Amino acid sequence: MHTSHSPSTNVHRIASEFRILGWIGFWLQLVLGSIPLFIAIPTLLFRSNPGRVGTQNSIGVFFAYACLLVLIFTIYWCFRYTRLSKKLDDPELRPSRKEVTRGLWIGILANISGMIFAVIVLLTQVGLLLNRVLSIPQGAATIYTPLPGAAIATSNLPITPLQIISMQAVSCAIAAELVGVIVALWLLYRLIPQPAYE
């Protein structure tokens, strides 16, 4: 009696962890991922002077698009863990251990690739900012004093607020992908020592 009940209990425990961690990962990724999605999409679509994009900047734009697409996929994939928990609870729909493990590895690899894309974007942005800052003569200072009641925009400022905001967005994307990796690795860790589930 105890032997026949134990596999069902183990699978139910695994399904419960998939549901709980799936929802936690989904909401954390959605909150952290919404920042780069809402900031980067308008920036990428409506950036000024699209014809004057340098090689380094165009590489950054390419990887920014790739990072956003992977981020959307990984948010969905974390949500998919919650759907998988329902299948694990149903003996008729229950996938094999191999299928579940493969799904977790897809999540891990997708999140790691998203982190790599985001790091490339971040390195590109830091390189562009460093290039701007180094172009200022040593000891010089950029002074920006708008007149009262007038809006003055200067293009020679070394660092603009939009650049800092976009770097913050990329940092949030990295954090979101890290959440996805942690969730998938933890579920994989919990799945491996369950010999009763095949």
FITIKOL-286881 format. One line per field, with one value per residue (C-alpha): residue number from 1; y, z, x. Coordinates in steps of 0.25 Angstrom, whole numbers. Example, Ala and Ser with C-alpha at 12.3 -4.5 7.8 and 13.67 -1.06 7.14 Angstrom:
BEGIN
resi: 1; 2
c2: -18; -4
c3: 31; 29
c1: 49; 55
***
This chain:
BEGIN
resi: 1; 2; 3; 4; 5; 6; 7; 8; 9; 10; 11; 12; 13; 14; 15; 16; 17; 18; 19; 20; 21; 22; 23; 24; 25; 26; 27; 28; 29; 30; 31; 32; 33; 34; 35; 36; 37; 38; 39; 40; 41; 42; 43; 44; 45; 46; 47; 48; 49; 50; 51; 52; 53; 54; 55; 56; 57; 58; 59; 60; 61; 62; 63; 64; 65; 66; 67; 68; 69; 70; 71; 72; 73; 74; 75; 76; 77; 78; 79; 80; 81; 82; 83; 84; 85; 86; 87; 88; 89; 90; 91; 92; 93; 94; 95; 96; 97; 98; 99; 100; 101; 102; 103; 104; 105; 106; 107; 108; 109; 110; 111; 112; 113; 114; 115; 116; 117; 118; 119; 120; 121; 122; 123; 124; 125; 126; 127; 128; 129; 130; 131; 132; 133; 134; 135; 136; 137; 138; 139; 140; 141; 142; 143; 144; 145; 146; 147; 148; 149; 150; 151; 152; 153; 154; 155; 156; 157; 158; 159; 160; 161; 162; 163; 164; 165; 166; 167; 168; 169; 170; 171; 172; 173; 174; 175; 176; 177; 178; 179; 180; 181; 182; 183; 184; 185; 186; 187; 188; 189; 190; 191; 192; 193; 194; 195; 196; 197; 198
c2: 0; 10; 6; 9; 22; 28; 30; 38; 46; 50; 54; 62; 69; 72; 77; 86; 92; 94; 102; 110; 113; 115; 126; 133; 132; 137; 149; 153; 152; 160; 171; 172; 169; 180; 191; 188; 185; 198; 206; 199; 197; 212; 215; 205; 208; 223; 226; 239; 239; 224; 227; 231; 218; 213; 199; 197; 204; 195; 183; 187; 190; 176; 169; 178; 173; 159; 161; 166; 154; 144; 151; 150; 135; 133; 140; 131; 119; 121; 122; 109; 102; 105; 98; 87; 85; 82; 71; 65; 64; 57; 42; 42; 55; 53; 55; 46; 50; 52; 62; 70; 70; 75; 86; 91; 91; 99; 109; 109; 111; 122; 130; 128; 133; 145; 148; 148; 157; 167; 167; 170; 181; 186; 185; 193; 204; 205; 206; 217; 225; 223; 228; 240; 243; 241; 251; 262; 269; 266; 276; 281; 282; 282; 293; 293; 304; 306; 320; 322; 319; 313; 299; 297; 284; 282; 270; 271; 266; 254; 245; 247; 242; 233; 226; 223; 219; 209; 203; 202; 194; 185; 182; 179; 169; 162; 161; 155; 145; 141; 139; 129; 122; 120; 115; 105; 100; 98; 90; 82; 80; 75; 66; 58; 51; 46; 31; 28; 38; 32
c3: 0; 4; -9; -18; -11; -11; -26; -27; -15; -21; -34; -27; -19; -32; -39; -27; -28; -43; -40; -29; -35; -49; -43; -35; -47; -57; -48; -45; -60; -64; -54; -57; -72; -74; -71; -83; -91; -89; -89; -101; -111; -113; -112; -123; -132; -131; -129; -136; -148; -152; -164; -155; -147; -146; -146; -131; -129; -140; -133; -120; -127; -133; -120; -113; -122; -119; -104; -104; -113; -104; -91; -97; -99; -85; -79; -86; -83; -68; -69; -77; -64; -57; -68; -68; -53; -57; -66; -56; -46; -57; -59; -73; -77; -70; -78; -77; -68; -81; -87; -74; -73; -88; -85; -73; -81; -92; -81; -76; -89; -94; -81; -82; -97; -93; -82; -92; -102; -91; -86; -101; -101; -88; -92; -105; -97; -87; -99; -105; -92; -89; -103; -101; -88; -93; -104; -94; -92; -78; -68; -76; -71; -79; -73; -76; -71; -78; -78; -69; -76; -88; -92; -97; -103; -106; -113; -107; -94; -91; -84; -86; -77; -88; -88; -73; -74; -85; -77; -65; -75; -79; -65; -62; -74; -68; -55; -61; -69; -56; -49; -61; -59; -44; -45; -56; -49; -36; -43; -50; -36; -30; -42; -42; -29; -31; -36; -35; -46; -60
c1: 0; 11; 19; 7; 4; 18; 20; 6; 11; 24; 18; 8; 19; 26; 14; 11; 26; 24; 11; 17; 30; 24; 15; 26; 35; 25; 21; 35; 39; 27; 30; 45; 42; 32; 42; 51; 39; 32; 45; 53; 41; 38; 53; 56; 44; 45; 60; 65; 74; 72; 81; 93; 95; 109; 114; 115; 101; 94; 100; 94; 81; 81; 84; 74; 63; 68; 68; 53; 48; 55; 50; 36; 38; 44; 32; 23; 31; 31; 16; 16; 22; 8; 1; 10; 7; -7; -3; 6; -6; -14; -9; -15; -8; 4; 17; 29; 41; 49; 39; 38; 54; 55; 45; 53; 66; 59; 55; 70; 76; 66; 68; 83; 83; 74; 85; 96; 88; 85; 100; 104; 95; 99; 114; 111; 104; 115; 125; 117; 116; 131; 134; 126; 132; 146; 144; 143; 156; 162; 158; 147; 133; 120; 110; 96; 88; 74; 68; 56; 43; 51; 54; 68; 73; 88; 93; 107; 104; 113; 102; 87; 76; 70; 84; 83; 69; 72; 84; 74; 64; 75; 79; 65; 65; 77; 70; 57; 65; 73; 60; 56; 69; 68; 53; 57; 69; 62; 51; 61; 68; 55; 52; 65; 64; 50; 52; 38; 34; 37
***
